[in-house]
Amino acid sequence: MFTIEEKRINNQLGTFTIKDIEAVTGIKGHTLRMWEQRYGIIKPKRSETNIRYYDDADLKILLNISVLNNHGVKISEIAKMTGVEITEQVLKLSNFSSEHTNQIKALTSAMLSFNETEFHKQLSASIIQYGLEFTLLKIVFPFLNEVGILWQVGSIQPPHEHFVTNIIKQKLYVAIDGQIGRLNEGAKQFLLFLPENEKHSLGLLFANYVIRSRGHEVIYLGQEVPLKDLKFAFSEKQPDFILTLMTSSQPELNKQDFVNFLCENWNQSHILLTGSQFLLSDLEVRESITLLKSLDHFIQFINNISNSWIRNSAM
């Protein structure tokens, strides 16, 4: 639970508690304290009651450090780097993160200049050449990872991200509309929603498209759905699968209680969970729960369901 002072810090724009930092970066609180003491990598601020907190600049630095550390760079080596050197190393990693570098750089260039026509042109060319699903998996999502890195190093601002995600969503809306009503004889029913305070709907929209493209039925509720409303609307309905994801830091939300609520109210449904906040939590995973660790894992899961129906119908 948060102290009163921690809640006050959370309510201030651009300030983060150590619990927030742990949730966003994946760096455990005790590890961060050790790094601060041993290497002096960052100096947290202190509230009037001596509660440590961090600002936007601290968060960006720690995100960069987390990226390097996750790529095998020892913290002792990172501690010797200047801020500029850390930024350069992170950018080098991003440059070699995808085989479709040219397409990603073209999208990045269009984003930085807010050139809607060029962004549409580059995105449409990739979809025509590779197909929508491949383009999203191999070009768009790596591009969005690059966007995240550019934000970390201060090269872009939130309007850049809003600009490109809304264009990408437009493409998905059109593609989803083309799949409506195309159900297989053995179609499964999926209920898709995002929890309260979760606004990142692009991943859920992609899941909506992938599931429909395999001939299954989707009930798509979108973002920020209160559980009490979900329970009221679907009290007598048991979809075959319930899919939700969580990427936004929500330290006050007990993830296990959230998952237990889904299992208890929809005990005949299989619960699919994804997103960093679920994957980084130490959840008790029941037989009726599957943690989807990546987009590839999700697609493999959906394909297995579809292939199983094809095999059974052929018998």
N, C-alpha and C positions, 0 to 999 in steps of 0.2 A: 504493500500500500504506500501511497505517496504521503509525505508530510505536508503540512499546510504551505511551508516555504517552497517545497518542490512543485506543488500545484501552481503557486504564484509564478515560478520560473517558467513552467510549461505554458502559461497563459500569455507570456511575453513573446512577441513575434521575434524570431531569430535567436532564441535562447533555448538551450537543450540541457537536460540533466544527464548524468552519466548513464542512466537507464535508457534514455533516448539514443545516446551515442552507441550503446551496445546493440540496440535493436536495429539501427540504421546501418552501422558499419560491420556488425558481426564480431567486433572486438570485445571480448568479455571485460567486464568492469575491473576485475582484479588484475587482468593482463594490462589494461590501460594504466592503472595506478602504478604497476611495476615499471612499465615503460617510462612513465613520467618521472619516477624516482631515480631509475637507473640511467636513463639516457637523456632525460630532459627534453623529450620530443615535443612536448606542448605544456603550456602552463595554464591550467584552468582558472577561470575567474571565481571569485567567492562572493556569496550573498552577504547580507548584513548579519545573518545568523551562521555564517561560515559554511554554507552548503555550496559545494562546487557546481559550477555550470560552465557551458561552452557556448560560443557564438557561431555564426555562419562560417567565418574564416577558419575556426577550429575544426568544424565539421568537414569542410573541403579538404583540409590538410589530412585529417584522419582517414577520410575516404581514399585519398591517394595512397597513403601509407598502407591501408588495408589491401588495395589492389596489388601493390608491389609485393607485400608480404605473402599474399595468396599465390603469387607467381614465383615463389621460392626465394625472394630476396630477404636475407636475414635482417632483423630489426637493428642489429648492431651496425650493419652496412647502411641502412636507411638513415640512421641517426647521424651519420657523418655527412649526409648530403645536405645541400642548401635547398630552400624551397623551390628555386628555379630548377635545380637538378632533379628533384623528385618529380616535378611537373613534366620535364623532358622525358624521363624514364617511363612515366605513365603513357604519354603520347606515343612513344616508340612501341610500347606493347599494343596499343590500339591500332597502330599502322599495320601490324602483322597479324591482326586478329581475324581477318577474313580474306578468302580468295577472291572476293568480288570488290576489291578495293576501289576500282575505278567508279563503279556504280555508287558506292557509298560516299566517295568524295564528291561526286556530282550532286548527290542529294544534299550533302553538307553545304556545298557552295550555294545551292538554291535556297536552302534554309537561312543561311547567314544574311543573304540579301533580300529575304522575304519575297522571293520570286515565285509566285504561285504557278504561273504558266510553265516555267522550267521544271519545277518540282513535279507537277502533273506529268509533264512530258517524259522525264526520266523514269518515273514510277510506272507509267503506262508501257513504256518500251520494255521494261524488265518483265512486266506481267505478260505481255505478248510473247516475249522470247522464252520465258521460263514457266509461266503459269503463276496464278495468284499465290498458291500455297508455298511453292518454292521461293518466290520473291519475298514473301513475308519472313519465312524461316531463315533464308540465307543472305538476304540483303537488308530488309527493313528492320528486323530485330537487332542484327549487328549494328546497323546504322543508329538505332535508338540507344544502344550501349555506348556508341561513340558520342552521342548527344549528352549522355550522362557524364562521360569523362570530360567533355568540353565545359559542362556546367561546373564540375569539380574544380577545374583549373581557371574558372572565371572568364572563359571565352564567349559564353552565351548567357542569355537571360531567360527567365520563364516564358516570355512571349514567343521566343523561338520554338520552344517545345510545343506550346499550344498550337502554333501555326502548323507544324508538320503533322502532329497527331490528329488534328481535325481533318486534314486532307486524306490521311491514311484511313481514318474511320469512314470517310465518304466512299472510298473504294470498297471497303468491307460491307457497308450497307447495301450497295448495289449488288455485290456478289451474293449476299445472304438473301436478298429479295428474289434472286433468280433460283434459289433452292427451295423456296417455300412450296409445300404440297408434294414434293418429290420423295415420297416415303416408300421404303421397302416393305414387303409383306411382313417380315419379322422385325419391324422397327422397334427400337427401344425408346423410352421417353426420358429425356434429360431436363432437369430443372436447373437453370443457371442464374446465379445472383452474386452480388458483391455485398459484404457486410456494411453496417453503418460506418461512416467515416472513411470508407474506401472508395476513392474516386477514379482510380486507374482502370478504366473499362476496356482498353484496347485488347488486352490479353483475353478477356472474356468474350469480346466480339469475335476474335480469331477462333476461339473454341466453338462458338456458335456456328461459324461458317464450316469448320472441319466436321463437326458432328452432323450437320445438315447435309453436307456433301457426301456423307456415307449412307444417306437414306434414313436417318433417325429423326425423331420428333424432338423439338426443343421448345421449352417454355422459358423465355428469356425475360428476366425481371430487371436486369441492369444493375446500376450502382446504388449503394447506400440503402439497403433494404433492412429495416428493423426486424429482428427475429420474431417479435410478438405479432407483427403484421403478416409475416410469412406463415406463422402457425395458424393464424385466423383464416387466411385465404386458402390454405392447403391442409386443413385439419382432417379432411376425409379423403385426401388424395395421396397416393404413394407412388411417386415416379420411380422408375427403375434406378436412376442415378441422380444424385444431387452434386453439382459441381460449384465450388466457390474458391476464390483466391484472395490472398491478403499480402500486399506488399508495403502498405503504409505502416509506419511505426504507431502502434497502439499499446503503449506500456500498461495502461489501466485495464485493458481487456484480458481476461483470463482465457487463454486460447483453449485450454482443456475443457473448461465449462462450456465454451461455445460449441466445441465438437461434441461433447456429451449431449447437449441440447438437441443437436441435429440427429444423433443416433437414437435418442429416446423418443423423439416425436415422429421420426420416419424410420421405424425399426425394420421395415421391409425394403428400404432403399439402400443402395450402395453409395457411400459418401466419398467423393473425390476432392482432395485438398491439394492446392498448390500455392506458390508464392513464397517469398523469402520468410515472411513472418510465421508461417506454418512450418516450413522446412527447418528453420533454425530453432524452433521450440521443441522442448523435450516432451513430445506428446505420447500418451498411451494410445497405441494404434490397435484398434480392435479388428476383428476379421472382416467387418463390414466397412472398413476404411482403407482407401489407397492413397498414399502420398505420391503425387506426380512430381518427380524431381526435375524435369526439364520439359521443353516443348516436344522434343523427340520422344520422351517417355509417354507423354500425353497422346501423341499421334499413334504410337505403337499400341497403346491401350485401346483406343477407339478402333483401330484396324483389327485387333484381335477379336473384339466383339463382333464386328462385321463379318470377319472371316469365319468365326464360329457359326454364325447364322447361315452362311453360304454352305458350309460343310453339312450342317444338320438338314438343310432343305434339299440337299442333293442325295440324301440317304433314302 
